Amino acid sequence: MKKSIVIALALMLSLGLSGLANAADGKVYRWKLAETWGPNFPIFGEATKNMAKMVKEMSDGRFIIRIDSSNKHKSPLGIFDFVKTGRYQMGHSASYYWKGKNFNTLFFTTVPFGMTAPEQYAWFYYGGGMELMAKVYGQYGILSFPGGNTGNQMGGWFKKEINSVDDLKGLKMRIPGFAGEVLARLGAKPTNIPSGELYTALERNTIDALEWVGPSLDLRMGFHKIAQYYYTGWHEPGAELQFMVNEKAYNKLPKDLQKILTVAMKTAAYDMYAQSYHESGQNLATLAQDYPNVKIRSFPEPVMNAIKATNASLLKEFAAKDPMTAEILKSLSDYQTKVRAWTNLSDRAYLETSDKK
């Protein structure tokens, strides 16, 4: 974070007399950010606080962002409309929550069997992802930016073991995004529930299973007290959260504050990914040591084969319905094919070699 502040200060200086003139006018810009998460929500909520702190410090107090958590604005899944209408200048949420408004928004969080977090960041910033996201969100007067990655997520908590595709039929599961579409096609009943209601929904059998994130956040949510089967992931290999900015409000900012905001968002997003990785490592060790009742499983091969085939079929089906969907999916697929060759040659080969005993 200190390095980012130095970089941002240097960037401010590079703006020269224009930046000095903006600072000299003494105007303080005050924004509000609405987040999907509750107050003091770990990791996700820390990303917004880090961003707002950097903005305040790098602007020398000229740009203040107030954060309203879901307990304040009362609409965890209303962030899109808040930012679109200008009720809030900013929001922090996940793009795939808005598939009911525009189906193409969900592809900017993650897709099943898609890219890992580093691959996805490369796609966003160097592979055309930001430009495609701008096309989708620009229709609503919203600017969208990466808002922090969870890394590879776990496949979820289940009260009963999954032994076959038949075990998915009728299964009530909290699972958003394209993965929900896949499981629905296989007979499950996916639903999306705000984070603050997940434990109660699982405890009261409103749902039979849920996926949230991974050890980084799941352990403190207490799901292991209710469901003992913890499955490895397939659906969110690199789930990216999202900062949304009202475009009109952004355009009213002086150029130096625009730069400060974009640098702070980018830094806070990547810092969240590092923190998520750290917390997952720590909490997995705690889970293994303190909760031997939890059984970590991978879905059986026949189940995974059915999921993969359904996912491929659905992607093809949706691409045929809409040119924008086809463009996004082609970009994702082409980039993943290209960058995965390097991932395999570097990370996979290294891990397979170094882990041999």
PyMOL commands that set and color helices and strands:
alter all, ss='L'
color gray80, all
select helices_A, chain A and resi 2-14+17-24+44-58+70-73+79-85+95-98+103-108+117-126+129-138+165-168+177-185+195-203+215-221+223-225+247-251+255-290+301-321+323-354
alter helices_A, ss='H'
color red, helices_A
select strands_A, chain A and resi 29-35+63-68+90-94+142-149+156-158+172-174+189-191+209-210+229-231+240-246+295-297
alter strands_A, ss='S'
color yellow, strands_A
deselect
rebuild
show_as cartoon
